[in-house]
Amino acid sequence: MSNYFENNQEAQALVRGFLDLSLEETAFTHEAHLTVAIWYLSWYPLDKGTDLIRDNICQFNVAKGGENTDSRGYHETITAFYMHTVSQFLKQQPQGKELANLANTLINSEMGQRDYLLQFYSKEYLFSVKARREFVEGDL
């Protein structure tokens, strides 16, 4: 198992950078998205955490010069899918694990892989305008 984070301070710094918009755009990777999702779901219920991460991803994109359109930026289905997935993952973890440990465990699991949701969605459906705008159930 490889560690994305060497310590909890690194994971917390990533979340802080995302929240205060100081994180470099290139540092907001798939693994960083998962880490931020863990952080939100450690503090908020799924619905509230999803609302907050949605708003903050949109703000982050704009702050970094991006746009949230039908072809770029925020993607509702991907976000909602992974928030649900991370919520299920956290229910299986012992209480008291630090953010970095949780993130490293998730990132190294099947659920943490970049192509995990392609087990449930065809690429064409996942990257449709409808799936970007609103949550859609998988088509596979």
GUVOVO-644975 format. One record per residue (C-alpha): residue in one letter; x, y negated, z negated; residue number from 1. Coordinates in steps of 0.001 Angstrom, whole numbers. Layout:
N
('A',(X,Y,Z),NUM) ...
This chain:
140
('M',(0,0,0),1) ('S',(1444,-3355,973),2) ('N',(740,-6468,-1021),3) ('Y',(-663,-9501,727),4) ('F',(-166,-11380,-2548),5) ('E',(2859,-10890,-4788),6) ('N',(1086,-12402,-7792),7) ('N',(-2167,-13948,-8935),8) ('Q',(-810,-17494,-8671),9) ('E',(-448,-17037,-4889),10) ('A',(-4064,-15911,-4564),11) ('Q',(-5345,-18752,-6735),12) ('A',(-3277,-21280,-4748),13) ('L',(-4821,-20026,-1511),14) ('V',(-8336,-20484,-2902),15) ('R',(-7483,-23960,-4239),16) ('G',(-6046,-24935,-862),17) ('F',(-9180,-23754,885),18) ('L',(-11465,-25601,-1525),19) ('D',(-9538,-28882,-1446),20) ('L',(-8899,-28549,2317),21) ('S',(-5110,-28656,1923),22) ('L',(-4607,-25093,3185),23) ('E',(-3020,-24955,6625),24) ('E',(-5486,-23846,9283),25) ('T',(-3179,-20994,10324),26) ('A',(-3130,-19710,6738),27) ('F',(-6902,-19141,6741),28) ('T',(-6564,-15624,8107),29) ('H',(-8944,-12682,7839),30) ('E',(-7165,-11701,4622),31) ('A',(-7561,-15229,3270),32) ('H',(-11283,-15181,4110),33) ('L',(-11635,-11946,2121),34) ('T',(-9750,-13431,-825),35) ('V',(-11983,-16498,-870),36) ('A',(-15042,-14230,-656),37) ('I',(-13806,-12286,-3702),38) ('W',(-13312,-15542,-5575),39) ('Y',(-16824,-16801,-4785),40) ('L',(-18427,-13485,-5713),41) ('S',(-16470,-13380,-8959),42) ('W',(-18186,-16613,-9975),43) ('Y',(-21543,-16609,-8193),44) ('P',(-24289,-14172,-7211),45) ('L',(-24284,-13017,-3586),46) ('D',(-26871,-15519,-2284),47) ('K',(-25262,-18556,-3937),48) ('G',(-21733,-17407,-3070),49) ('T',(-22741,-16950,564),50) ('D',(-24297,-20425,677),51) ('L',(-21147,-21953,-799),52) ('I',(-18663,-20139,1422),53) ('R',(-20772,-20999,4489),54) ('D',(-20697,-24698,3619),55) ('N',(-16999,-24643,2778),56) ('I',(-15955,-22774,5934),57) ('C',(-17852,-25331,8022),58) ('Q',(-16185,-28192,6118),59) ('F',(-12767,-26555,6431),60) ('N',(-13178,-26105,10184),61) ('V',(-14117,-29755,10699),62) ('A',(-11343,-30984,8380),63) ('K',(-8816,-29088,10490),64) ('G',(-10093,-30655,13712),65) ('G',(-12320,-27772,14717),66) ('E',(-15978,-27567,15533),67) ('N',(-18824,-25304,14487),68) ('T',(-20593,-24586,17770),69) ('D',(-22232,-21713,19602),70) ('S',(-18795,-20575,20761),71) ('R',(-16328,-21684,18059),72) ('G',(-15991,-22072,14326),73) ('Y',(-18393,-20726,11741),74) ('H',(-20002,-17329,12423),75) ('E',(-23024,-16435,10263),76) ('T',(-23140,-12690,10907),77) ('I',(-19447,-12134,10206),78) ('T',(-19629,-14198,7018),79) ('A',(-22824,-12579,5720),80) ('F',(-21583,-9085,6621),81) ('Y',(-18305,-9524,4764),82) ('M',(-19911,-11233,1767),83) ('H',(-22193,-8217,1396),84) ('T',(-19245,-5852,1936),85) ('V',(-17111,-7673,-644),86) ('S',(-20020,-7649,-3095),87) ('Q',(-20289,-3865,-2752),88) ('F',(-16511,-3518,-3110),89) ('L',(-16502,-5566,-6331),90) ('K',(-19218,-3381,-7864),91) ('Q',(-16827,-427,-7511),92) ('Q',(-13906,-2179,-9240),93) ('P',(-13121,-2159,-12961),94) ('Q',(-13787,-5379,-14860),95) ('G',(-10868,-7662,-15553),96) ('K',(-8802,-7127,-12406),97) ('E',(-7061,-10286,-11250),98) ('L',(-7905,-11934,-7940),99) ('A',(-4604,-10907,-6318),100) ('N',(-5061,-7281,-7333),101) ('L',(-8636,-7228,-6049),102) ('A',(-7609,-8901,-2796),103) ('N',(-4672,-6543,-2216),104) ('T',(-6901,-3532,-2895),105) ('L',(-9614,-4740,-508),106) ('I',(-7181,-5806,2225),107) ('N',(-5574,-2361,2161),108) ('S',(-8918,-534,2268),109) ('E',(-10984,445,5302),110) ('M',(-13476,-2317,4436),111) ('G',(-10727,-4914,4577),112) ('Q',(-9570,-4138,8083),113) ('R',(-10191,-6739,10781),114) ('D',(-12143,-4319,12957),115) ('Y',(-14245,-2792,10158),116) ('L',(-17479,-4461,11267),117) ('L',(-17048,-3063,14786),118) ('Q',(-18226,244,13314),119) ('F',(-21621,-1457,13010),120) ('Y',(-21648,-4018,15842),121) ('S',(-20737,-3898,19508),122) ('K',(-18385,-6741,20458),123) ('E',(-20930,-8131,22911),124) ('Y',(-23660,-8306,20254),125) ('L',(-21381,-9543,17478),126) ('F',(-20021,-12392,19561),127) ('S',(-23398,-13454,20922),128) ('V',(-24754,-16926,20217),129) ('K',(-27590,-15409,18180),130) ('A',(-25164,-13541,15883),131) ('R',(-23064,-16676,15436),132) ('R',(-26105,-18785,14504),133) ('E',(-27955,-16326,12251),134) ('F',(-27387,-13010,10541),135) ('V',(-28248,-10032,12705),136) ('E',(-28206,-6361,11734),137) ('G',(-25689,-4132,13467),138) ('D',(-26600,-2589,16802),139) ('L',(-24558,619,16461),140) 
